[in-house]
C-alpha cells in the first residue's frame, strides 16, 4: 500500500457537503483504503469557477491505498454530483 493525500472540494451547502463527504468515506473504505487522517480546511475561494461556483469547502484526507485502486476511485468520484473537484497526490516517503 502507498500513502496518498486526497484533497476534495465540496459545495458550501450543508446537505450537499454532508452527503458528499459520507459518500467519499464509504467509497474509500469499500475499496480497501485506510484513512489515517482527515483535515477540515474550511471554506475558501477557488482560483477559478467550477460548476458555476466561486467558493468551496475543502477537506484533506491522508490515506493508504493500493495504487491500482486509484483509477477505480477516480471513476467513482467522477459520478459523485456532490464533489466539485478532487486530487490524489502520492506521498513519497
C-alpha positions in Angstrom: 0.0 0.0 0.0 1.1 3.5 -0.8 0.4 6.7 1.1 -1.7 9.4 -0.7 -3.2 12.8 0.1 -6.7 13.3 -1.3 -7.9 16.9 -1.5 -11.7 17.2 -2.1 -13.7 20.4 -2.7 -17.3 20.1 -1.8 -20.2 22.6 -2.3 -20.9 25.0 0.6 -24.4 23.9 1.1 -24.5 21.7 4.3 -26.7 18.9 2.9 -24.5 18.5 -0.3 -21.4 18.7 1.8 -22.6 16.0 4.3 -23.8 13.7 1.6 -20.7 14.1 -0.5 -18.4 13.6 2.5 -20.2 10.4 3.6 -20.1 9.1 0.0 -16.4 9.7 -0.3 -15.7 7.9 3.1 -17.9 5.0 2.0 -16.2 4.7 -1.4 -12.7 4.9 0.1 -13.5 2.2 2.7 -15.2 0.0 0.1 -12.1 0.0 -2.0 -9.7 -1.0 0.8 -8.4 2.4 1.8 -7.0 3.0 5.3 -7.9 6.6 6.2 -5.1 7.9 8.5 -6.2 11.5 9.0 -8.9 13.9 7.9 -8.4 17.7 8.0 -11.3 20.1 7.5 -9.5 23.0 5.8 -12.7 25.1 5.6 -14.5 27.4 3.2 -12.2 29.0 0.6 -12.3 31.0 -2.6 -11.3 28.9 -5.6 -8.9 30.0 -8.3 -11.5 29.7 -11.0 -15.2 28.9 -11.3 -16.2 25.2 -11.1 -19.8 24.3 -11.8 -20.8 27.9 -11.5 -19.4 28.3 -8.0 -16.6 30.5 -6.8 -16.2 29.1 -3.2 -16.0 25.6 -1.9 -15.4 23.6 1.3 -12.0 21.9 1.3 -11.2 18.6 3.1 -7.8 16.9 3.1 -7.7 13.1 3.6 -4.4 11.2 4.3 -4.8 7.6 3.4 -3.1 4.3 2.4 -4.4 2.5 -0.7 -3.2 0.2 -3.3 -2.1 2.1 -6.5 -4.4 0.2 -8.8 -7.4 1.3 -6.7 -6.8 5.0 -7.5 -8.2 4.5 -11.0 -11.3 2.8 -9.6 -11.8 5.6 -7.1 -11.3 8.2 -9.9 -14.1 6.7 -11.9 -16.4 6.5 -8.8 -15.7 10.1 -7.8 -16.5 11.4 -11.3 -20.0 10.2 -10.8 -20.5 11.8 -7.4 -22.5 15.0 -8.0 -21.7 16.3 -4.6 -18.0 16.8 -5.4 -16.8 19.9 -7.2 -13.1 18.7 -7.6 -10.7 16.2 -6.2 -7.0 15.4 -6.5 -4.9 12.4 -5.4 -1.2 13.1 -4.7 1.2 10.3 -3.8 3.4 10.9 -0.8 6.9 9.7 -1.2 8.5 8.7 2.0 
